[in-house]
Amino acid sequence: MHVIKANAGLLSNYEVYLLLKQEHTTRSQKLMATSQAADFQDLYTVEFEAIRYLETSSPAVHQTPEHISAFLKAVEPFRLTKAEKLSLLNMRPVAVVELFMIVDECETRLSADEIDQLLQTIQTYLPLPVAAEEDGMAVDGQESDAPLF
């Protein structure tokens, strides 16, 4: 893999996840055929930990290019920056407080109705996996009755 243009753009967690999975699989297949596998143990560990984090702590694994494209079109009326859109995509906030941490000057840029509409748009276009909803995660910005520990 060669870097063609450094800092050409921002990557979503979904894109990073796909790239890591592809590189990990490709590299594993190539190195298992040779005796160099031990030389790359640290790289395997970093890849494995990053993939595991994205699979367990990020909504990225449940997103598709169609979800992302539809989401980006749906949030155009909210006048968000690229970084804010990326953060919304990566973090998938479900509560107003989370939205305030992502969107700069949220209280002055968006009305209360727009904030509610934005949260509804996020829930519509970036749905949580069914298993997460059944496990008692907070959905629609409401507290969950499930114990945290």
N, C-alpha and C positions, 0 to 999 in steps of 0.2 A: 504494500500500500504506500502511495506517495502523496504528499501534500502538494496540491496544485496551487491553491491560493489560500493562504492562512487568513482566518477571520473573514471568510467570504459570506458568512451568514450564521444565524443562530439555529441550533438544532433542538427539536423537541425531545422529550424523554422517549417518545415512541420511535423516533428516528435513531436515537442512540441505542435503544434496545435492539432494534432490527440489525444495526451495524455490528453490535457486539455479538449477537447470536450468530450472525453470518461469519464473522471473522473467527470466532471461537470454534465453530464447526469446521470451517475450512482449515484452520491451523491444526486442529486436533487430528484431522484425517491425514494431513501431510506429515506431521511429526511422528505420529504413531508408526508410520512406515519406516522411519529412520531411528537412529539411536540418540537423537538430539532432544528428546522429550524432557529429560531432566534439566537441560540448560534453560528451559522456558517455564519452570515451575512457578516462579514469581509472577510472570505474566498470566499464567493460567489462574492463579489465585485471584489476582486483581479482576480479571474478566469474570470469573465465577462469582465473586462477591458483588460486582456491579450488576450482573444479570440477576442475581438473587434479590438484590435490593429493588430493582425495577419490577421484578415479578411479585414481590410481596408488599411493597410500600408505595407503589406508583400506579395511577390509573392507566399508564401507558400500554400495558399488555392487553387491555380491553378495548383499546382504540383501534380504529381502522382509518385508512386514508379518506374514506368516505365520511366518517365521523368528523375528522379534522377539517376537511374542506367545507362541509356543511356548517360546522361551528364557526369557522372564520368568516363565512358569508353572513351568518346570522348576527354576529357581534359588530358588523360594520357600522350600524347606526349609533353605537355607543361612543364613537370617537376615541377608541383606546389606542395606545401606542403598541408597537410591535412587541416590545418587552412585556407589556401587560397582557397582551393576548397569549403570548408564550407561557407566561406564568399561570394564567387561568387554565390553559390547556394542560400544563404539567401538574398542577396542584388540584384542579377540579374542586374549588371551594363550594361548600354547601351552606355556609352561614354568612351573615352580613359582616361579622367581625373579620372573617377570613378575606372577604372581598375588600374591606377597608385596608387591610395590610398589603394587598396586591396593587390596587389602583391608587395612584398618587392623587392626593386631594380629592378623594372620592366624594366627600360631602359637598364640595363646591362644583364639581364637574357633573355629577349625576344627581337627579332628584330621587326622592324615596321610591317613587313608582319605577323609575329607570333601574334602580338597584334591584328591586324585586323582579323586574323583567329580565335583567341580566342573570340573576340567580336561576330563574325559570329556564332561560335559554341554555345555561350550562347544564342543567339537569335534563333538558330535552335532548340536546345534541351530544352530550358526553355522559351517557348513562353509566351508573355503577353496575358492576356485575351482580347478578341475581344472588349469588352466595353472600356477597358483602351486605346486601340489604337484609338478608335473612339472619345474618350473624349479629344483628342489633346495632349496626353502625348508624350514626346520626344521619338522617336523610331529610331533605327539604329544610335544613337549618334547625331542626328540632332535636332536643336532647334525647338520648337513648336511655332506656331503663336498664339496659344490660350492664353488668358490672365491668369495670375497666380491667381488673386483674383477676 
